[in-house]
Amino acid sequence: MKRVGLILVGLIVLVVAVALVRTLTLSAPDAGSTAEVAPITIDAEAVANRLGEAIRIKTLSTQFAREEKRAPFVDFRNWAEATYPAFHAAASREIISKYSLFYTWPGSDTSLEPILLMSHMDVVPIAPGTEQDWEEDPFSGKVADGFIWGRGAIDDKSSLIAILEGAEYLASQGYQPRRTVHFFFGHDEEVGGPSGAQKMAPLLQERGIRLHWVADEGGVVADGLVPGVAGPVALVGVAEKGYVTLDLTASAQGGHSSMPPGATAIGRLSTAIDRLENTPFAGGIEGPVADMLDAIAPSVPFGTRFALANRWLTGPVVESSLRSNPTMAAAMATTIAPTMIGAGVKENVLPQSASAKVNFRIHPRDTVESIVAHVTAAIDDENVKVSVFNPGREASAVSSTESEGFQILAQTIQDTFEGAVVAPNLVVGGTDARQFELVSDNVYRFIPIILGPSDTSRFHGTNERVTVENMGQAVQFYVRLIERGSK
Ligand SMILES: [Zn+2]
């Protein structure tokens, strides 16, 4: 017994020693020497004023887009042409589905695969009744107190204008890319991109074009948003979740409510939803979540760092703690959200059917088909029918963090935002970027915009704004990104 005890103590000492060594030797990846980065002089105030002009052009996407509402997209196109003449002279423009814009800035070496920078021109409307809550008119594009205000200041006119400004800056200096640079600005991203990105990507495929890498919106520079990390974390989306809504329909005998049968439609449906909510999808720390934890581990306090660096030991504890945070839970697994329910027409009549809609955000490890199977098994009741309400879309592929595109993005982020930790992540919403999987293995989602805890409700919400200083940085970011990406 004594020997066994000694061996046990020895093992524990060994485990602790290994864990400590792993924790203490964890260091942030070499950010490269920022001293060598050539300074780029940008007149941020002038950029801010031009972003304000762009915000004043009401390029709205509404649920049921009507053709006569599209005139602002033509205005924007004309405004961009007049505002960025050097870029428009260097690059050729194609108009896709009447409003989306595709540019080609030809490289000197046509044997190289082109890169693609993306942003969308459309913005979401102001929720009726909230107009008065804005500190500045949402379409004023006002520049005041160091901010540019208005719808699109974050999503996504900030990056749209910063890309155009960056390209203009380089083109006006006579810059000649070696690798061709494409730009795509969609006009219907906020409604899923049916006429924009969904047409553009197949067109590139038809032309036999493969893209070296793609950069679109998705992640941001999160400042104070990642628990435990004091500094900014640049979240670069390497994948995005899919989306599907299922209809659950329970049936039972109808009739008078004075003599209810053993099982009612409403009772069956309630049981089904309860069973489903108590049968979560398999999750776990792997893929983009694991990569993100590895990236932030060197920057968190000792206790957390110990846990993150030794997931071989602490895995279950870390996982259950992450599961209790809705943001992290959404990144780790397919989510289940019952959103609509309906049954019955009169208080004393038993309905013959009761139905509910349940929305799922699909993790890359699941598919629409596997979700239907999971739901059917979880409910385990042949009187509850499971059907797909909308066709949905599968999760995207997961792009590598080892590619040249990711490395260039990471380096450019670190050169522009001093001290930022670059962390891959899984984008839980949808973007136009997913369409371009068709023509590229390396699709990344990041805009060089800093968001703090008070900013997360601003995009698609009230008082959307960006700082003048951030717009200056965003232009510097795209100047470097275009230069490095087209070298
Ligand atoms: Zn957007």
Boltz pocket constraint, residues with backbone or C-beta under 6 A from the ligand:
constraints:
  - pocket:
      binder: B
      contacts: [[A, 120], [A, 155], [A, 156], [A, 189], [A, 217]]
      max_distance: 6.0
